[in-house]
Amino acid sequence: MNDSNNTYETLFNAQKANQYHIGQTSYKERIKKLKALKLALEKTYRYELIEAIYKDFKKPKLETDLTEIYIVVKEIKYAISNLKSWLKNQSVETPITLLGTSSYIKYEPKGVCLIISPWNYPINLTFGPLVSAIAAGNTVILKPSEMTTNTSAVMAKIVNELFNNNEVALIEGDVEVSQELLKLPFNHIFFTGSPAVGKIVMQAAAKHLTSVTLELGGKSPTIIHESTNIKAAIQNLVWGKFLNNGQTCIAPDYVLIHESIKSEFVEAFKTKTLEYYSENPMTSESFSRIVNGKHFKRLVSYIENAKTNNANIELGGDYDEVSNYIAPTLISNVSEDALLMKEEIFGPILPIKTYTSIDEVLDYINSKEKPLALYVYANNKKFIKTIINSTRAGSTCVNSNALQYSNHNLPFGGSNNSGIGKAHGFFGFQEFSNARSVLKKHTVGPLHLLFPPYTKFKEKLVKATIKWF
């Protein structure tokens, strides 16, 4: 074992030794920590974080405030407002057969937790889960992505300033660091990333029977019915797709649109994209960049592959390797053999397919893995209801997209290939907690009537119990 491995194990053991102390902290003590993190994000380090993430992939200031800072601050406020009630013992009913007892559920911390966060929303997806872990009373090791080094460095400063490392620590480094950390017997792992890497994390966790939350992704469809108000739909869709340059796990991945409104849709999409990002999005301060050369080349290969399969570039399609720039791109007539229809896109490219019947839509979506999000635009209630009831997805947004993520009263997460477990609000608190059942006997109840020896009378008593209770 090298020095780095020894360091990770030493840190893990320090948090393991400290977990019961942290786990017994009061809601007031946990709220104090959350308020300190809130202050760091809102004021002390806000501009430093904005500058750092701009250096990493030219993310606009407003997007950083909206999708990184505000989301985590909102998560903190929600936890502060509700933590006292979350930590109260939750009484449950006592069946008549257990007369003389009382029962309750106690939410206790899982222990030492590992949070592995991605590069696309580095602040949000590092500190968001941390809020839930702190609220639940855990010790935590954070491992942010190596692809956004400037942002990770600032987050490390924040963590080092606010916490002792035997409670919360942040480790910077590449994929090998994650691999070494995954060898340790954590009590819970919260991972955000691709399904492919999620399988690796789950496999590592299985060796220690560690519970996991996997926030993954996949190909999230957008269905547009002929009853849709195209102007209103496009306003939301263009924003939701090109936010963060399409590098969003719940971004619309492809569109299924009724063929009767395809032309209207394409023209409206072009107009709105021009309005949002100008005739030359490369010069727009509202349009970020692809995070690195590797992902840039991957996305360019998708565009070129679509062209070779006779797809139509309705908008964009141009790119610049020097700055990792890819224009907002809309592509139609995309072959099912094209990479765009096989792989999660995770970039500013939107393929569109047409349909004529709802059965086509359902068959197509249900032939694929369950998506993290499914969007439906329609003014037809029956159509909306049928889509929701006849498909499966981690979340759904009707007549908009991405907004479901910002409601902390809703659980956020996928299903199977798109994820395991839920995040945000009480659901995030639950992920980092064990729902411990407690039953207390107060007086002599009827149960002793069933103790040995087992007589004929007791057999009749059991039969009556089965029948009536």
C-alpha positions as CSV (number, residue, x, y, z in Angstrom):
1,M,0.0,0.0,0.0
2,N,1.5,3.4,-1.0
3,D,1.5,6.6,1.0
4,S,-1.7,7.9,-0.6
5,N,-3.6,4.7,0.2
6,N,-2.4,5.0,3.8
7,T,-3.6,8.6,3.9
8,Y,-7.1,7.6,2.7
9,E,-7.3,4.7,5.2
10,T,-6.1,7.0,8.0
11,L,-8.7,9.6,7.1
12,F,-11.4,6.9,6.9
13,N,-10.5,5.5,10.3
14,A,-10.5,8.9,11.8
15,Q,-14.1,9.5,10.6
16,K,-15.1,6.0,11.6
17,A,-13.9,6.7,15.2
18,N,-15.7,10.0,15.2
19,Q,-19.0,8.8,13.6
20,Y,-20.9,8.1,16.9
21,H,-20.0,11.5,18.3
22,I,-21.2,13.2,15.1
23,G,-24.3,10.9,15.0
24,Q,-25.4,12.1,18.5
25,T,-25.2,15.8,17.7
26,S,-28.5,17.7,18.1
27,Y,-30.5,19.3,15.3
28,K,-29.3,22.7,16.5
29,E,-25.6,21.6,16.1
30,R,-26.3,20.3,12.6
31,I,-28.2,23.4,11.7
32,K,-25.2,25.5,12.8
33,K,-23.0,23.6,10.4
34,L,-25.5,24.1,7.6
35,K,-25.7,27.8,8.2
36,A,-21.9,28.0,8.0
37,L,-22.0,26.3,4.6
38,K,-24.8,28.5,3.5
39,L,-22.8,31.6,4.4
40,A,-19.7,30.3,2.6
41,L,-21.7,29.7,-0.6
42,E,-23.9,32.9,-0.5
43,K,-21.2,35.4,0.5
44,T,-17.7,34.4,1.5
45,Y,-16.8,32.2,-1.5
46,R,-19.6,33.0,-4.0
47,Y,-17.5,35.1,-6.5
48,E,-14.5,32.8,-6.1
49,L,-16.7,29.8,-7.1
50,I,-18.2,31.7,-10.0
51,E,-14.8,32.6,-11.3
52,A,-13.5,29.1,-10.8
53,I,-16.3,27.4,-12.7
54,Y,-16.0,30.0,-15.5
55,K,-12.3,29.0,-15.8
56,D,-13.3,25.3,-16.0
57,F,-15.8,25.5,-18.9
58,K,-16.9,29.1,-19.3
59,K,-20.1,28.7,-17.4
60,P,-22.1,32.0,-17.3
61,K,-22.4,33.7,-14.0
62,L,-26.2,33.7,-14.0
63,E,-26.2,30.0,-14.6
64,T,-23.8,29.4,-11.8
65,D,-25.9,31.4,-9.4
66,L,-29.1,29.7,-10.5
67,T,-28.1,26.1,-11.0
68,E,-25.2,25.8,-8.5
69,I,-25.3,28.3,-5.7
70,Y,-29.1,28.9,-5.4
71,I,-30.0,25.2,-5.6
72,V,-27.7,24.3,-2.7
73,V,-28.7,27.3,-0.6
74,K,-32.3,26.3,-1.2
75,E,-31.5,22.8,-0.1
76,I,-29.9,24.1,3.1
77,K,-32.9,26.4,3.9
78,Y,-35.3,23.5,3.4
79,A,-33.2,21.2,5.7
80,I,-32.9,23.9,8.4
81,S,-36.7,24.4,8.4
82,N,-37.5,20.7,8.6
83,L,-34.6,19.0,10.4
84,K,-36.2,19.1,13.9
85,S,-39.3,17.2,12.7
86,W,-37.2,14.8,10.6
87,L,-35.2,13.8,13.7
88,K,-38.2,13.2,15.9
89,N,-39.1,9.6,16.5
90,Q,-42.0,8.7,14.2
91,S,-44.7,6.8,16.1
92,V,-46.5,4.0,14.4
93,E,-49.7,2.2,15.2
94,T,-49.7,-0.9,17.5
95,P,-51.8,-3.9,16.3
96,I,-54.2,-5.4,18.9
97,T,-52.1,-8.6,19.0
98,L,-49.2,-6.5,20.4
99,L,-51.4,-4.8,23.0
100,G,-49.1,-3.5,25.8
101,T,-46.4,-2.3,23.5
102,S,-45.5,0.9,21.6
103,S,-43.4,1.3,18.5
104,Y,-41.6,4.0,16.6
105,I,-39.1,4.7,13.8
106,K,-35.9,6.4,14.6
107,Y,-33.8,7.9,11.8
108,E,-30.2,7.2,12.7
109,P,-27.1,8.1,10.6
110,K,-25.6,5.4,8.4
111,G,-22.1,6.3,9.5
112,V,-19.1,7.1,7.3
113,C,-20.2,8.2,3.8
114,L,-18.5,8.7,0.5
115,I,-19.8,11.3,-2.0
116,I,-18.4,11.0,-5.5
117,S,-19.5,14.0,-7.6
118,P,-19.3,14.8,-11.3
119,W,-18.0,17.8,-13.3
120,N,-21.1,19.1,-15.0
121,Y,-22.6,20.7,-11.8
122,P,-19.6,20.4,-9.5
123,I,-20.8,22.7,-6.7
124,N,-24.4,21.6,-6.7
125,L,-23.7,17.9,-7.0
126,T,-21.0,18.0,-4.3
127,F,-22.6,20.2,-1.7
128,G,-26.2,19.2,-2.3
129,P,-25.7,15.6,-1.1
130,L,-23.4,16.9,1.6
131,V,-26.3,18.9,3.0
132,S,-28.4,15.7,3.3
133,A,-25.4,13.8,4.9
134,I,-24.9,16.5,7.5
135,A,-28.6,16.7,8.3
136,A,-28.6,13.0,8.9
137,G,-25.6,13.1,11.2
138,N,-22.9,11.4,9.1
139,T,-19.2,11.8,8.6
140,V,-18.3,12.4,4.9
141,I,-15.5,12.1,2.5
142,L,-16.1,14.1,-0.7
143,K,-14.4,13.2,-4.0
144,P,-15.2,15.8,-6.7
145,S,-14.3,15.4,-10.4
146,E,-10.8,15.9,-11.6
147,M,-12.2,17.6,-14.8
148,T,-13.1,20.8,-13.0
149,T,-10.0,21.4,-11.0
150,N,-10.5,25.1,-10.4
151,T,-13.9,24.6,-8.8
152,S,-12.6,21.6,-6.8
153,A,-9.8,23.7,-5.4
154,V,-12.2,26.3,-4.1
155,M,-14.6,23.7,-2.6
156,A,-11.6,22.2,-0.8
157,K,-10.9,25.6,0.8
158,I,-14.5,25.8,1.9
159,V,-14.5,22.3,3.5
160,N,-11.1,22.8,5.2
161,E,-12.3,26.1,6.7
162,L,-15.6,24.8,7.9
163,F,-15.0,21.3,9.1
164,N,-12.4,19.1,10.9
165,N,-11.3,16.3,8.5
166,N,-12.6,13.6,10.9
167,E,-16.1,14.9,10.1
168,V,-16.0,16.2,6.5
169,A,-13.0,16.0,4.2
170,L,-12.5,16.7,0.5
171,I,-10.0,14.8,-1.5
172,E,-8.9,16.0,-5.0
173,G,-7.5,13.7,-7.6
174,D,-8.1,11.6,-10.7
175,V,-10.0,8.4,-11.2
176,E,-7.3,6.4,-9.4
177,V,-8.2,8.2,-6.2
178,S,-11.8,7.2,-6.6
179,Q,-10.8,3.6,-7.2
180,E,-8.7,3.6,-3.9
181,L,-11.5,5.2,-1.9
182,L,-14.0,2.6,-3.2
183,K,-11.9,-0.1,-1.6
184,L,-12.8,1.2,1.8
185,P,-15.8,-0.2,3.8
186,F,-18.0,2.9,3.8
187,N,-21.5,2.7,5.3
188,H,-23.0,4.5,2.3
189,I,-21.8,5.8,-1.1
190,F,-23.6,8.6,-3.0
191,F,-22.4,8.6,-6.6
192,T,-23.5,10.9,-9.5
193,G,-22.3,10.0,-13.0
194,S,-22.9,7.7,-15.9
195,P,-24.6,4.3,-15.8
196,A,-21.4,2.7,-16.9
197,V,-19.4,4.0,-13.9
198,G,-22.4,3.5,-11.6
199,K,-22.1,-0.2,-12.2
200,I,-18.4,-0.1,-11.2
201,V,-19.3,1.8,-8.0
202,M,-22.1,-0.7,-7.2
203,Q,-19.7,-3.6,-7.7
204,A,-17.2,-2.1,-5.4
205,A,-19.9,-1.4,-2.8
206,A,-21.1,-4.9,-2.9
207,K,-17.8,-6.2,-1.5
208,H,-18.7,-4.5,1.8
209,L,-22.5,-4.7,1.5
210,T,-22.4,-0.9,1.4
211,S,-25.7,0.8,0.5
212,V,-25.6,3.1,-2.5
213,T,-27.4,6.1,-4.0
214,L,-26.7,6.2,-7.7
215,E,-27.7,9.3,-9.6
216,L,-27.2,8.3,-13.2
217,G,-28.6,9.5,-16.5
218,G,-29.6,8.0,-19.8
219,K,-31.6,9.2,-22.8
220,S,-34.5,11.4,-21.5
221,P,-37.2,11.8,-24.1
222,T,-39.4,14.8,-24.9
223,I,-42.8,14.1,-26.4
224,I,-44.6,16.9,-28.2
225,H,-48.3,16.4,-29.0
226,E,-50.0,18.2,-31.9
227,S,-52.1,20.1,-29.3
228,T,-49.1,21.8,-27.9
229,N,-48.6,25.5,-27.8
230,I,-45.4,25.4,-29.8
231,K,-44.2,28.9,-28.9
232,A,-44.5,28.2,-25.2
233,A,-43.0,24.7,-25.5
234,I,-40.0,26.0,-27.5
235,Q,-39.3,28.7,-24.9
236,N,-38.8,26.0,-22.3
237,L,-37.2,23.4,-24.4
238,V,-34.4,25.5,-25.9
239,W,-33.5,26.7,-22.4
240,G,-33.6,23.2,-20.9
241,K,-31.6,21.7,-23.6
242,F,-28.8,24.2,-23.9
243,L,-28.5,25.1,-20.2
244,N,-24.9,24.2,-19.2
245,N,-24.3,23.5,-22.9
246,G,-26.5,20.5,-22.7
247,Q,-24.2,18.9,-20.1
248,T,-27.1,18.1,-17.8
249,C,-28.3,14.6,-16.7
250,I,-32.0,15.6,-17.1
251,A,-31.6,17.6,-20.3
252,P,-34.0,16.6,-23.1
253,D,-32.0,14.0,-25.0
254,Y,-34.2,13.6,-28.0
255,V,-37.6,14.8,-29.2
256,L,-40.5,12.7,-30.4
257,I,-42.8,15.2,-32.3
258,H,-46.1,14.7,-34.1
259,E,-45.2,14.9,-37.8
260,S,-48.0,17.4,-38.5
261,I,-46.1,20.1,-36.5
262,K,-42.5,19.2,-37.3
263,S,-41.9,22.2,-39.7
264,E,-43.5,24.7,-37.3
265,F,-41.4,23.2,-34.5
266,V,-38.1,23.5,-36.4
267,E,-38.7,27.1,-37.4
268,A,-39.7,28.1,-33.9
269,F,-36.7,26.3,-32.5
270,K,-34.3,28.2,-34.8
271,T,-35.9,31.6,-33.9
272,K,-35.8,31.0,-30.2
273,T,-32.2,29.8,-30.2
274,L,-31.2,32.9,-32.2
275,E,-33.0,35.0,-29.6
276,Y,-31.3,33.3,-26.7
277,Y,-27.8,33.0,-28.0
278,S,-27.5,35.4,-31.0
279,E,-26.5,34.6,-34.6
280,N,-23.1,33.5,-33.4
281,P,-23.5,31.6,-30.1
282,M,-19.7,31.3,-29.9
283,T,-19.6,35.0,-28.9
284,S,-22.5,34.7,-26.5
285,E,-21.8,35.2,-22.8
286,S,-24.9,33.0,-22.1
287,F,-23.5,29.9,-23.7
288,S,-20.8,27.7,-21.9
289,R,-18.3,25.3,-23.4
290,I,-17.8,21.5,-23.4
291,V,-15.8,20.6,-20.3
292,N,-12.7,19.2,-22.1
293,G,-11.2,17.9,-25.3
294,K,-12.3,14.3,-24.7
295,H,-16.0,15.1,-24.5
296,F,-15.6,17.6,-27.3
297,K,-14.3,14.9,-29.7
298,R,-17.0,12.5,-28.5
299,L,-19.8,15.0,-29.4
300,V,-18.2,15.9,-32.7
301,S,-18.1,12.2,-33.6
302,Y,-21.8,12.1,-32.9
303,I,-22.5,14.9,-35.4
304,E,-20.2,13.5,-38.1
305,N,-21.7,10.0,-37.6
306,A,-25.2,11.5,-38.0
307,K,-24.2,13.2,-41.3
308,T,-22.8,9.9,-42.7
309,N,-26.2,8.4,-41.9
310,N,-28.0,11.1,-44.0
311,A,-29.3,13.1,-41.1
312,N,-30.4,16.7,-41.8
313,I,-28.7,19.5,-39.8
314,E,-31.6,21.9,-39.2
315,L,-29.5,24.2,-37.0
316,G,-25.9,24.6,-36.0
317,G,-23.6,21.6,-36.5
318,D,-20.4,23.7,-36.4
319,Y,-17.7,23.5,-33.8
320,D,-14.3,24.9,-32.8
321,E,-11.7,22.5,-31.3
322,V,-9.5,25.2,-29.8
323,S,-12.2,26.5,-27.4
324,N,-14.2,23.2,-27.1
325,Y,-17.1,25.0,-28.7
326,I,-20.1,23.2,-30.2
327,A,-23.0,25.3,-31.5
328,P,-26.6,24.7,-30.5
329,T,-27.5,21.9,-32.9
330,L,-30.8,20.5,-34.1
331,I,-30.8,17.4,-36.2
332,S,-33.7,15.6,-38.0
333,N,-34.0,12.3,-40.0
334,V,-31.6,10.6,-37.7
335,S,-31.0,6.9,-38.3
336,E,-31.6,4.5,-35.4
337,D,-28.1,3.2,-36.1
338,A,-26.6,6.7,-35.4
339,L,-24.6,7.2,-32.2
340,L,-27.0,10.1,-31.3
341,M,-29.8,7.6,-30.9
342,K,-27.7,5.0,-29.0
343,E,-25.7,7.0,-26.5
344,E,-26.6,9.6,-24.0
345,I,-25.7,12.8,-25.7
346,F,-24.7,15.1,-22.8
347,G,-24.1,18.1,-25.1
348,P,-25.8,20.8,-27.2
349,I,-27.2,18.4,-29.8
350,L,-30.9,17.6,-30.1
351,P,-32.1,14.9,-32.5
352,I,-35.8,14.9,-33.5
353,K,-38.0,12.0,-34.6
354,T,-41.6,12.2,-35.8
355,Y,-44.5,10.0,-34.9
356,T,-48.2,9.7,-36.0
357,S,-49.7,7.7,-33.2
358,I,-49.3,7.4,-29.4
359,D,-48.6,3.7,-29.8
360,E,-45.5,4.6,-31.7
361,V,-44.3,6.8,-28.9
362,L,-45.0,4.2,-26.2
363,D,-43.4,1.4,-28.1
364,Y,-40.3,3.5,-28.8
365,I,-39.8,4.7,-25.3
366,N,-40.5,1.4,-23.6
367,S,-38.1,-0.4,-25.9
368,K,-35.2,1.5,-24.2
369,E,-33.8,1.7,-20.6
370,K,-35.9,3.7,-18.1
371,P,-34.9,7.4,-18.4
372,L,-34.0,9.7,-15.6
373,A,-36.5,12.2,-16.9
374,L,-39.4,12.2,-19.3
375,Y,-41.0,15.3,-20.7
376,V,-44.4,15.7,-22.3
377,Y,-45.7,18.8,-24.0
378,A,-49.5,18.7,-24.6
379,N,-52.8,20.4,-24.0
380,N,-54.6,17.1,-24.2
381,K,-55.1,15.6,-20.7
382,K,-55.8,12.1,-22.0
383,F,-52.6,12.1,-23.9
384,I,-50.6,13.3,-20.9
385,K,-52.2,10.7,-18.6
386,T,-51.6,7.9,-21.1
387,I,-47.9,8.8,-21.4
388,I,-47.4,9.0,-17.7
389,N,-49.3,5.8,-16.9
390,S,-47.8,3.7,-19.8
391,T,-44.1,4.6,-19.4
392,R,-41.6,4.5,-16.6
393,A,-39.1,7.2,-15.6
394,G,-37.3,8.7,-12.7
395,S,-39.3,11.9,-13.0
396,T,-41.6,13.7,-15.3
397,C,-42.3,17.3,-16.1
398,V,-45.4,18.4,-18.1
399,N,-45.2,21.4,-20.4
400,S,-41.7,22.3,-19.2
401,N,-38.4,20.6,-18.5
402,A,-35.8,20.4,-15.7
403,L,-38.0,22.3,-13.2
404,Q,-38.8,19.1,-11.3
405,Y,-35.2,19.1,-10.0
406,S,-35.7,22.4,-8.2
407,N,-38.7,21.3,-6.1
408,H,-37.3,19.9,-2.9
409,N,-40.6,18.5,-1.9
410,L,-40.2,16.0,-4.7
411,P,-37.8,13.0,-4.7
412,F,-35.1,13.2,-7.4
413,G,-33.6,10.1,-8.8
414,G,-33.8,7.4,-11.5
415,S,-34.9,3.9,-11.8
416,N,-32.7,0.9,-12.7
417,N,-30.3,2.1,-15.5
418,S,-31.0,5.8,-14.6
419,G,-30.3,5.4,-10.9
420,I,-31.0,3.9,-7.5
421,G,-32.3,5.9,-4.5
422,K,-33.6,9.4,-4.2
423,A,-32.2,12.8,-3.3
424,H,-33.3,16.3,-2.1
425,G,-35.2,17.3,1.0
426,F,-36.5,14.6,3.3
427,F,-35.7,12.0,0.6
428,G,-32.0,12.9,0.7
429,F,-32.1,12.8,4.5
430,Q,-33.6,9.3,4.2
431,E,-30.9,8.1,1.9
432,F,-28.2,9.0,4.4
433,S,-30.2,7.5,7.3
434,N,-31.2,4.1,8.6
435,A,-34.9,3.8,9.5
436,R,-34.4,1.9,12.7
437,S,-37.5,0.2,14.2
438,V,-38.0,0.3,17.9
439,L,-40.6,-1.6,19.9
440,K,-41.0,-1.2,23.6
441,K,-43.1,-3.5,25.9
442,H,-44.9,-1.7,28.7
443,T,-47.4,-4.2,30.2
444,V,-48.3,-7.9,30.0
445,G,-50.2,-8.4,26.8
446,P,-51.9,-11.3,25.1
447,L,-48.8,-12.6,23.4
448,H,-47.9,-14.7,26.5
449,L,-51.0,-16.8,25.8
450,L,-49.2,-18.3,22.8
451,F,-46.0,-19.3,24.6
452,P,-45.2,-23.0,25.0
453,P,-46.4,-25.6,25.7
454,Y,-48.6,-25.5,22.6
455,T,-52.0,-26.9,23.6
456,K,-55.1,-27.5,21.6
457,F,-56.6,-24.4,23.1
458,K,-53.6,-22.3,21.9
459,E,-54.0,-23.8,18.4
460,K,-57.6,-22.6,18.3
461,L,-56.4,-19.2,19.6
462,V,-53.9,-18.9,16.8
463,K,-56.5,-19.9,14.2
464,A,-58.8,-17.2,15.6
465,T,-56.0,-14.7,15.5
466,I,-55.2,-15.5,11.9
467,K,-58.9,-15.2,10.9
468,W,-59.8,-12.1,12.8
469,F,-56.6,-10.1,13.5
